[in-house]
């Protein structure tokens, strides 16, 4: 089929322009055919001049143009190949569509003639005068396209707008359809020219509204060239408007520049639907918190499910441009005819509706059955919570109730404090519980331990937990179960960063370190520099106390003021506060000098 379509003057070409260009002038042109056969009159061959439009999109020519503007050779070649492949694939698809349209029209005409009792006589038979349709050949198509498309004008406009060769190469590589946009606006452009989209997105949204620096604005365009399409630029403007009405300032949008291209590429209608869900009775998130929540990078995974990127920006995910044509040679060469003819309907809307239904069911169960009233708080802590299947949530709640004998109020508090537990596998949680039982942790305290520290249910008993237990045994702790019962979060500490440094320091200031640690396990929960070392150094260096003889818990269990008056025997806590301040300043100075030394700089 494609072979027949590429036979020169007999090729059927249907010029389907993007977003309101030539209209009916480039489709089928009806002419009157007489009863006699007309013989073509030889004309001067001007095909070479007319086909100059096709040479504009030659990969080597485009690459050399970009290299002359400062793009590296590899990037320029990739961009040139993408532009050439896109123009060829688009032309092929349009010819296929034109052929099918001509075929259907021919069949319809013949059927109408038969129903009217008129013979389906060929135009060449010369017996009947009837309307026929003349299709443009390759030379005529080139002449027509040359009036609308000029890649040199596109590149010149991008350079004039402040983009570099590197920027243009990245834009063409990801969204080569921009190379075939009309560059300058005129009375028929209707806001669809590249000049219009640059004004809306680059100069408008990125530079004026969000107030990005020019370098950052160019970087956004490199990562999201779809903003230069008509739909992409309009959508970005509407997205910023929605977020502004939800108390998201332009300054806050600038904070996460990596996530900004994805956010601006979302569909405004999809974002508005998500806002309606968050403010509904199922979630009841305050409107003032919805905007900052959507802006967070952690929310991107949820938005991918219920507000996926439109097809004109799908290159952010899978490297496909806005016409659904792949950007590489391999994809173009192996593109099946079905892909070229597809209408773009992927039933995405039906899938999104199913996801919303699941989110509503999960929210309803957590509010009505579990008793969580502030679902907005849960969602803010873990945005993926509503994407979890309702049946899975029920299984986790039943497990906590049956295995740990927790009431619904306790389960609600656990989920509010640690929403990730809803995605934790039940065998994983059961292995942690069984491990604590093997350490002789009392059965009646398991519920209270996991109610206070639910994150322990996600730890690896054969990995970090076992390493911690081995270190406690090396310290001389004989009753591991009792130690863990008194300090459950110790199972989440780092041996190298927390336990070993504190244990080494305790050995340096106490004669009976093992005994003190077993008697006061909470020692390992205090900050080493800010609390432990500060107090020991104050007693030893300032007050001249024999710290080796002082009980560990007496030194640490008080607040700063009570420590100064009850342990150090000061009149108030002022002297100790001054000591801590001076000590912190010295530590900061040492860290700064060490940093300069590492980087080869000296004060």
C-alpha positions as CSV (number, residue, x, y, z in Angstrom):
1,X,0.0,0.0,0.0
2,X,2.8,2.5,1.0
3,X,4.7,1.5,-2.2
4,X,1.7,2.5,-4.4
5,X,1.5,5.8,-2.5
6,X,5.0,6.7,-3.3
7,X,4.8,6.4,-7.1
8,X,5.4,10.1,-7.9
9,X,2.6,11.9,-9.6
10,X,0.1,9.1,-9.0
11,X,0.7,9.3,-5.3
12,X,-2.4,10.1,-3.2
13,X,-1.6,12.9,-0.8
14,X,-3.8,14.3,1.8
15,X,-2.4,17.2,3.6
16,X,-3.8,17.2,7.1
17,X,-2.4,20.4,8.6
18,X,-2.0,20.8,12.4
19,X,-4.4,23.1,14.2
20,X,-6.1,25.0,11.5
21,X,-3.9,25.7,8.5
22,X,-4.9,25.3,4.8
23,X,-8.4,23.8,5.1
24,X,-10.1,22.5,2.0
25,X,-7.6,24.0,-0.4
26,X,-5.2,21.1,0.4
27,X,-7.8,18.3,0.3
28,X,-9.7,17.2,-2.7
29,X,-10.3,19.6,-5.6
30,X,-13.5,18.7,-7.6
31,X,-13.2,19.5,-11.4
32,X,-15.5,18.9,-14.3
33,X,-14.4,16.1,-16.7
34,X,-15.7,16.1,-20.2
35,X,-16.7,13.2,-22.3
36,X,-13.5,13.3,-24.2
37,X,-10.1,12.3,-22.9
38,X,-7.6,15.1,-22.5
39,X,-4.0,14.5,-23.3
40,X,-1.5,16.0,-20.9
41,X,0.5,18.9,-22.3
42,X,4.2,18.6,-21.6
43,X,5.4,21.3,-19.3
44,X,8.9,22.3,-18.2
45,X,10.2,20.1,-15.4
46,X,10.5,22.3,-12.3
47,X,10.3,19.4,-9.8
48,X,13.8,20.0,-8.5
49,X,12.9,23.6,-7.5
50,X,9.5,22.6,-6.1
51,X,11.0,19.8,-4.0
52,X,13.3,22.1,-2.2
53,X,10.8,22.0,0.7
54,X,11.7,18.3,1.2
55,X,15.4,19.0,1.4
56,X,14.8,21.4,4.3
57,X,14.2,18.4,6.6
58,X,17.2,16.4,5.5
59,X,18.9,15.0,8.6
60,X,22.4,16.1,7.6
61,X,21.3,19.7,6.6
62,X,19.4,20.1,9.9
63,X,22.4,18.7,11.9
64,X,24.9,21.1,10.2
65,X,22.5,24.0,10.9
66,X,22.4,23.2,14.6
67,X,26.2,22.6,14.8
68,X,26.8,26.0,13.4
69,X,24.6,27.4,16.3
70,X,26.8,25.7,18.9
71,X,25.1,22.3,19.4
72,X,27.5,19.3,19.8
73,X,27.8,17.0,16.8
74,X,26.1,13.9,18.5
75,X,23.1,15.9,19.7
76,X,22.7,17.7,16.4
77,X,22.8,14.4,14.5
78,X,20.1,12.9,16.8
79,X,18.0,16.0,16.3
80,X,18.5,15.9,12.5
81,X,17.5,12.2,12.3
82,X,14.4,12.9,14.5
83,X,13.2,15.8,12.2
84,X,13.8,13.8,9.1
85,X,12.1,10.7,10.4
86,X,9.1,12.7,11.7
87,X,8.6,14.5,8.4
88,X,8.7,11.2,6.4
89,X,6.5,9.4,8.9
90,X,3.9,12.2,8.9
91,X,3.9,12.4,5.1
92,X,3.4,8.6,4.9
93,X,0.6,8.6,7.3
94,X,-1.2,11.5,5.5
95,X,-0.8,9.7,2.2
96,X,-2.4,6.6,3.7
97,X,-5.3,8.6,5.0
98,X,-5.7,10.3,1.7
99,X,-5.7,7.0,-0.1
100,X,-8.4,5.6,2.1
101,X,-10.5,8.7,1.8
102,X,-10.3,8.6,-2.0
103,X,-11.1,5.0,-2.0
104,X,-14.2,5.5,0.2
105,X,-15.3,8.4,-1.9
106,X,-15.0,6.4,-5.1
107,X,-17.0,3.5,-3.7
108,X,-19.7,5.9,-2.5
109,X,-19.9,7.6,-5.9
110,X,-20.2,4.3,-7.7
111,X,-22.9,3.1,-5.2
112,X,-24.9,6.3,-5.7
113,X,-24.7,5.9,-9.5
114,X,-25.8,2.3,-9.3
115,X,-28.8,3.3,-7.0
116,X,-29.8,6.0,-9.5
117,X,-29.7,3.5,-12.4
118,X,-26.7,5.3,-13.9
119,X,-23.8,3.1,-15.1
120,X,-20.5,3.3,-13.2
121,X,-18.6,4.5,-16.3
122,X,-14.9,5.3,-16.0
123,X,-13.9,8.8,-16.7
124,X,-11.6,7.6,-19.4
125,X,-14.5,6.0,-21.3
126,X,-15.7,9.4,-22.4
127,X,-19.4,8.6,-22.3
128,X,-20.7,10.4,-19.3
129,X,-19.8,13.7,-17.7
130,X,-19.6,13.4,-13.9
131,X,-17.6,15.0,-11.1
132,X,-14.2,13.5,-10.5
133,X,-11.4,14.4,-8.1
134,X,-7.9,15.5,-8.8
135,X,-5.3,14.8,-6.3
136,X,-2.1,16.8,-5.9
137,X,1.2,15.1,-6.9
138,X,4.5,15.3,-5.1
139,X,5.5,18.5,-6.8
140,X,2.3,20.3,-6.0
141,X,2.5,19.1,-2.4
142,X,6.0,20.6,-2.1
143,X,4.8,23.9,-3.5
144,X,1.9,24.0,-1.1
145,X,4.0,23.0,2.0
146,X,6.7,25.5,1.1
147,X,4.2,28.3,1.7
148,X,3.4,27.1,5.3
149,X,6.6,25.3,6.6
150,X,10.1,26.6,6.7
151,X,12.5,25.1,9.2
152,X,15.0,27.9,8.7
153,X,12.4,30.4,9.9
154,X,11.6,28.2,12.9
155,X,15.3,28.0,13.9
156,X,15.8,31.7,13.3
157,X,12.8,32.6,15.5
158,X,14.1,30.3,18.3
159,X,17.5,31.9,18.1
160,X,16.0,35.3,18.1
161,X,14.0,34.4,21.3
162,X,17.3,33.6,23.1
163,X,17.6,29.8,22.7
164,X,20.9,28.2,21.8
165,X,21.8,25.5,19.4
166,X,21.9,23.0,22.3
167,X,18.3,24.1,23.3
168,X,17.0,23.7,19.7
169,X,18.6,20.3,19.3
170,X,17.0,19.1,22.5
171,X,13.6,20.4,21.4
172,X,13.8,18.9,17.9
173,X,15.0,15.6,19.4
174,X,12.1,15.2,21.7
175,X,9.3,17.0,19.8
176,X,10.3,17.2,16.1
177,X,6.8,18.4,15.2
178,X,7.9,21.9,16.3
179,X,10.2,22.0,13.3
180,X,7.1,21.8,11.0
181,X,5.2,24.6,12.8
182,X,4.5,27.9,11.1
183,X,7.1,30.3,12.5
184,X,5.5,33.8,12.3
185,X,1.9,34.8,13.1
186,X,-0.4,36.2,10.4
187,X,-4.1,36.9,10.1
188,X,-4.9,33.2,9.7
189,X,-2.6,31.8,12.4
190,X,-5.3,31.7,15.2
191,X,-2.6,31.5,17.9
192,X,-1.0,28.4,16.5
193,X,2.3,29.7,15.3
194,X,5.6,29.2,17.0
195,X,5.7,32.9,17.7
196,X,2.4,32.7,19.6
197,X,3.5,29.7,21.7
198,X,6.8,31.3,22.6
199,X,4.9,34.3,23.8
200,X,2.6,32.2,25.9
201,X,5.0,29.7,27.4
202,X,8.6,30.9,27.3
203,X,8.1,34.7,27.7
204,X,4.7,34.5,29.5
205,X,4.4,31.5,31.9
206,X,8.1,30.8,32.5
207,X,9.7,34.2,32.4
208,X,6.9,36.7,33.5
209,X,4.6,34.6,35.7
210,X,6.9,32.2,37.4
211,X,9.8,34.5,37.0
212,X,12.4,31.9,36.1
213,X,15.9,33.0,35.1
214,X,16.5,32.8,31.4
215,X,18.8,29.8,31.9
216,X,16.2,27.9,33.9
217,X,13.4,28.8,31.5
218,X,15.5,27.3,28.6
219,X,16.2,24.2,30.7
220,X,12.5,23.7,31.2
221,X,11.9,23.9,27.5
222,X,14.7,21.4,26.9
223,X,13.0,19.0,29.3
224,X,9.5,19.7,28.1
225,X,9.4,20.9,24.5
226,X,5.7,20.2,24.4
227,X,5.2,23.6,26.0
228,X,6.0,25.1,22.6
229,X,3.0,23.4,21.0
230,X,-0.3,25.3,20.9
231,X,-2.1,22.9,23.3
232,X,0.9,22.7,25.5
233,X,1.4,26.4,25.9
234,X,-2.3,27.0,26.6
235,X,-2.4,24.2,29.1
236,X,0.6,25.4,31.0
237,X,-0.9,28.9,31.3
238,X,-4.1,27.3,32.7
239,X,-2.2,25.1,35.1
240,X,-0.4,28.0,36.6
241,X,-3.7,29.9,37.0
242,X,-5.2,26.9,38.9
243,X,-2.3,26.6,41.2
244,X,-2.2,30.4,41.8
245,X,-5.9,30.2,42.9
246,X,-4.9,27.4,45.3
247,X,-2.3,29.5,47.2
248,X,0.7,28.4,45.3
249,X,3.0,31.3,44.7
250,X,5.3,31.6,41.7
251,X,8.3,31.5,44.1
252,X,7.2,28.1,45.4
253,X,7.0,26.7,41.8
254,X,10.6,27.7,41.3
255,X,11.8,25.7,44.2
256,X,11.6,22.3,42.5
257,X,12.7,23.0,39.0
258,X,13.2,19.3,38.2
259,X,9.5,18.6,38.8
260,X,8.2,21.9,37.1
261,X,8.2,20.6,33.5
262,X,6.0,17.6,34.5
263,X,3.6,19.8,36.5
264,X,3.1,22.3,33.7
265,X,2.5,19.5,31.2
266,X,-0.6,18.2,33.1
267,X,-4.0,18.6,31.7
268,X,-5.8,21.5,33.5
269,X,-9.1,19.6,33.4
270,X,-7.5,16.5,35.1
271,X,-5.9,18.7,37.8
272,X,-9.3,20.4,38.4
273,X,-10.9,17.0,38.8
274,X,-8.3,16.0,41.3
275,X,-8.8,19.2,43.3
276,X,-12.5,18.4,43.4
277,X,-11.7,14.9,44.8
278,X,-9.4,16.3,47.5
279,X,-12.0,18.9,48.6
280,X,-14.9,16.4,48.6
281,X,-16.5,14.9,51.7
282,X,-14.5,11.7,51.3
283,X,-11.1,13.5,51.9
284,X,-11.9,17.0,53.2
285,X,-8.5,18.4,52.6
286,X,-8.5,22.2,53.2
287,X,-8.4,24.1,50.0
288,X,-5.5,26.1,51.3
289,X,-3.4,22.9,51.4
290,X,-4.4,21.4,48.1
291,X,-2.2,23.6,46.0
292,X,1.0,23.0,48.0
293,X,0.2,19.3,48.1
294,X,-0.1,19.0,44.3
295,X,3.1,21.0,43.8
296,X,5.1,18.5,45.8
297,X,7.3,16.2,43.9
298,X,6.0,13.2,46.0
299,X,2.6,13.7,44.4
300,X,3.9,13.1,40.9
301,X,3.3,9.4,41.1
302,X,-0.4,9.9,41.9
303,X,-0.8,12.5,39.2
304,X,0.6,10.0,36.7
305,X,-2.3,7.8,37.5
306,X,-5.2,10.2,37.5
307,X,-3.8,13.1,35.4
308,X,-1.4,11.5,32.9
309,X,0.6,13.6,30.6
310,X,-1.2,14.5,27.4
311,X,0.1,12.9,24.2
312,X,1.7,16.1,23.0
313,X,4.0,15.9,26.1
314,X,4.3,12.1,26.3
315,X,8.0,12.4,25.4
316,X,8.6,13.1,29.1
317,X,7.8,9.5,29.7
318,X,8.3,7.3,26.7
319,X,10.0,9.4,24.0
320,X,7.0,9.7,21.7
321,X,6.1,13.0,20.1
322,X,2.7,14.7,19.9
323,X,1.6,12.8,16.8
324,X,2.3,9.4,18.3
325,X,5.3,8.9,16.0
326,X,8.5,7.5,17.6
327,X,11.6,9.7,17.6
328,X,14.2,7.1,16.5
329,X,15.1,5.4,13.2
330,X,14.3,2.0,14.6
331,X,10.8,3.0,15.7
332,X,10.0,4.8,12.4
333,X,11.3,1.9,10.3
334,X,9.3,-0.7,12.2
335,X,6.2,1.4,12.7
336,X,3.2,-0.8,11.6
337,X,0.5,0.6,9.4
338,X,-1.9,0.3,12.2
339,X,0.1,2.8,14.3
340,X,0.1,5.3,11.4
341,X,-3.7,5.0,11.1
342,X,-4.6,5.0,14.8
343,X,-7.0,7.6,16.0
344,X,-5.3,8.2,19.4
345,X,-8.2,6.8,21.4
346,X,-6.5,4.7,24.2
347,X,-9.5,4.5,26.6
348,X,-7.5,6.5,29.1
349,X,-10.6,8.3,30.4
350,X,-12.2,5.0,31.3
351,X,-9.1,3.8,33.1
352,X,-8.9,7.1,35.1
353,X,-12.6,6.8,36.1
354,X,-11.9,3.3,37.4
355,X,-9.0,4.6,39.5
356,X,-11.1,7.4,40.9
357,X,-13.7,4.8,41.9
358,X,-11.1,2.8,43.7
359,X,-9.8,5.9,45.5
360,X,-13.3,6.8,46.6
361,X,-13.8,3.3,48.0
362,X,-10.5,3.3,49.9
363,X,-11.3,6.8,51.3
364,X,-14.7,5.7,52.4
365,X,-13.4,2.6,54.2
366,X,-10.7,4.5,56.0
367,X,-13.1,7.2,57.2
368,X,-16.2,5.1,57.9
369,X,-14.8,1.7,59.0
370,X,-11.3,2.5,60.4
371,X,-12.3,5.9,61.9
372,X,-9.7,8.2,60.4
373,X,-11.2,11.6,60.3
374,X,-8.3,13.6,58.9
375,X,-7.6,11.8,55.6
376,X,-6.0,15.0,54.2
377,X,-3.2,14.6,56.8
378,X,-2.7,10.9,55.8
379,X,-2.7,11.8,52.1
380,X,-0.2,14.7,52.7
381,X,2.1,12.2,54.6
382,X,1.8,9.5,51.9
383,X,0.2,10.6,48.6
384,X,0.0,7.1,47.3
385,X,-2.3,5.9,50.1
386,X,-5.5,6.2,48.0
387,X,-4.0,4.3,45.1
388,X,-3.8,1.2,47.3
389,X,-6.5,-1.4,46.6
390,X,-9.4,-1.4,49.2
391,X,-9.1,-5.1,49.7
392,X,-5.5,-4.8,50.6
393,X,-6.3,-2.1,53.1
394,X,-8.9,-4.4,54.7
395,X,-6.4,-7.2,55.0
396,X,-3.8,-5.0,56.8
397,X,-6.4,-3.6,59.2
398,X,-7.7,-7.1,60.0
399,X,-4.1,-8.3,60.6
400,X,-3.3,-5.5,63.1
401,X,-6.6,-6.2,64.9
402,X,-6.2,-10.0,65.1
403,X,-2.4,-10.5,65.4
404,X,-1.6,-7.6,67.8
405,X,-5.1,-7.2,69.3
406,X,-5.3,-3.6,68.5
407,X,-8.6,-1.7,68.6
408,X,-9.8,0.5,65.7
409,X,-8.7,3.7,67.5
410,X,-5.2,2.4,67.8
411,X,-5.2,1.2,64.2
412,X,-6.4,4.6,63.0
413,X,-3.5,6.3,64.9
414,X,-1.0,3.8,63.4
415,X,-2.2,4.6,59.9
416,X,-2.1,8.3,60.5
417,X,1.4,8.1,61.9
418,X,2.8,5.6,59.4
419,X,0.6,5.3,56.2
420,X,3.2,3.2,54.4
421,X,2.0,0.3,56.6
422,X,-0.9,-0.1,54.2
423,X,1.5,-1.3,51.5
424,X,3.6,-3.4,53.8
425,X,3.3,-7.1,53.1
426,X,1.6,-9.1,55.8
427,X,4.3,-11.9,55.7
428,X,6.8,-9.2,56.3
429,X,5.0,-7.8,59.3
430,X,4.5,-11.3,60.7
431,X,8.2,-12.1,60.4
432,X,9.1,-9.0,62.5
433,X,6.5,-10.0,65.2
434,X,7.9,-13.5,65.3
435,X,11.5,-12.3,65.5
436,X,10.6,-10.2,68.6
437,X,8.9,-13.2,70.1
438,X,12.1,-15.2,69.6
439,X,14.0,-12.5,71.5
440,X,11.6,-13.1,74.4
441,X,9.8,-9.8,74.2
442,X,6.7,-10.2,76.2
443,X,3.5,-11.0,74.3
444,X,1.4,-8.4,76.1
445,X,3.7,-5.5,75.2
446,X,4.0,-6.3,71.4
447,X,0.8,-4.3,70.7
448,X,2.1,-1.2,72.6
449,X,5.5,-1.4,70.9
450,X,4.1,-1.4,67.4
451,X,1.4,1.1,68.3
452,X,4.2,3.6,69.4
453,X,6.7,2.6,66.7
454,X,4.8,1.2,63.7
455,X,7.7,1.7,61.3
456,X,9.4,-1.3,63.0
457,X,6.9,-3.6,61.1
458,X,8.7,-2.6,57.9
459,X,12.2,-3.5,59.1
460,X,14.2,-6.5,57.9
461,X,14.6,-9.0,60.8
462,X,17.3,-11.0,58.9
463,X,19.2,-7.8,58.0
464,X,19.5,-4.6,60.1
465,X,17.6,-6.0,63.1
466,X,19.9,-9.0,63.5
467,X,23.0,-6.8,63.1
468,X,21.7,-4.6,66.0
469,X,21.0,-7.5,68.2
470,X,24.5,-8.9,67.6
471,X,26.0,-5.5,68.6
472,X,23.9,-5.4,71.8
473,X,25.3,-8.8,72.7
474,X,28.8,-7.6,72.0
475,X,28.1,-4.8,74.5
476,X,27.4,-7.3,77.1
477,X,23.6,-7.0,77.2
478,X,22.3,-10.3,78.4
479,X,18.5,-9.7,78.4
480,X,17.9,-8.5,74.8
481,X,14.1,-8.7,75.1
482,X,14.0,-6.5,78.2
483,X,16.4,-4.0,76.5
484,X,14.2,-3.8,73.4
485,X,11.1,-3.5,75.5
486,X,12.5,-0.4,77.3
487,X,13.9,1.1,74.0
488,X,12.0,-0.3,71.0
489,X,13.3,2.2,68.5
490,X,16.8,0.8,69.0
491,X,15.9,-1.7,66.3
492,X,15.7,1.1,63.8
493,X,19.1,2.7,64.7
494,X,22.2,2.5,62.6
495,X,25.0,0.5,64.2
496,X,27.7,2.5,62.5
497,X,26.3,6.0,62.9
498,X,24.4,5.7,66.2
499,X,25.3,2.8,68.4
500,X,29.1,2.4,67.9
501,X,30.0,6.2,68.4
502,X,27.8,6.4,71.5
503,X,29.1,3.2,72.9
504,X,32.7,4.2,72.4
505,X,32.1,7.5,74.2
506,X,30.3,5.9,77.1
507,X,33.3,3.6,77.6
508,X,35.5,6.7,77.8
509,X,33.5,8.5,80.5
510,X,32.1,5.5,82.6
511,X,33.9,2.8,84.5
512,X,30.9,0.4,84.1
513,X,29.7,1.2,80.6
514,X,28.0,-2.2,80.1
515,X,26.1,-2.0,83.4
516,X,25.1,1.7,82.8
517,X,23.8,0.9,79.3
518,X,21.8,-2.1,80.5
519,X,20.3,-0.1,83.4
520,X,19.5,3.0,81.2
521,X,19.0,1.9,77.5
522,X,17.5,5.3,76.7
523,X,21.1,6.6,76.6
524,X,21.3,5.6,72.9
525,X,18.3,7.8,72.1
526,X,20.0,11.1,73.0
527,X,22.0,13.1,70.5
528,X,25.7,12.5,71.0
529,X,27.1,16.0,70.4
530,X,24.2,18.3,71.4
531,X,23.3,16.5,74.7
532,X,25.7,13.7,75.8
533,X,29.1,15.3,75.1
534,X,27.9,18.8,76.1
535,X,26.8,17.7,79.6
536,X,29.7,15.4,80.3
537,X,32.2,18.1,79.2
538,X,30.5,20.8,81.3
539,X,30.6,18.6,84.4
540,X,34.2,17.5,83.8
541,X,35.8,20.6,82.4
542,X,33.8,23.4,84.0
543,X,32.4,22.0,87.3
544,X,35.4,19.6,87.8
545,X,33.1,16.7,88.8
546,X,34.2,13.0,88.7
547,X,31.9,12.0,85.8
548,X,32.9,8.4,86.1
549,X,31.1,8.1,89.4
550,X,27.9,9.9,88.4
551,X,24.9,7.7,87.3
552,X,24.2,7.9,83.6
553,X,20.5,8.5,83.9
554,X,21.0,11.4,86.3
555,X,23.1,13.2,83.7
556,X,20.8,12.7,80.8
557,X,17.2,12.3,82.0
558,X,16.7,16.0,82.9
559,X,16.1,19.0,80.6
560,X,18.8,21.6,80.2
561,X,17.7,23.9,83.0
562,X,17.0,21.0,85.5
563,X,20.4,19.5,84.6
564,X,22.1,22.7,85.4
565,X,20.4,23.2,88.8
566,X,19.9,19.6,90.0
567,X,23.1,17.9,88.6
568,X,25.6,20.7,88.0
569,X,24.3,22.6,91.1
570,X,24.1,26.0,89.3
571,X,21.7,28.7,90.5
572,X,20.1,28.8,87.0
573,X,20.7,27.5,83.5
574,X,22.4,30.5,82.1
575,X,26.0,29.4,82.6
576,X,25.3,26.0,80.9
577,X,23.5,27.8,78.0
578,X,26.6,30.0,77.4
579,X,28.9,27.0,77.5
580,X,26.7,25.1,75.0
581,X,26.7,28.1,72.6
582,X,30.4,28.6,72.7
583,X,31.0,24.8,72.2
584,X,28.7,24.8,69.2
585,X,30.5,27.7,67.6
586,X,33.8,25.9,68.0
587,X,32.4,22.8,66.4
588,X,31.1,24.8,63.5
589,X,34.4,26.5,63.0
590,X,36.2,23.1,63.0
591,X,33.8,21.7,60.4
592,X,34.3,24.8,58.2
593,X,38.1,24.5,58.3
594,X,37.9,20.8,57.6
595,X,35.7,21.5,54.6
596,X,38.1,24.1,53.2
597,X,41.0,21.7,53.7
598,X,39.3,18.9,51.8
599,X,38.5,21.3,48.9
600,X,42.1,22.6,48.8
601,X,41.1,26.1,50.2
602,X,42.8,27.8,53.1
603,X,41.4,30.7,55.1
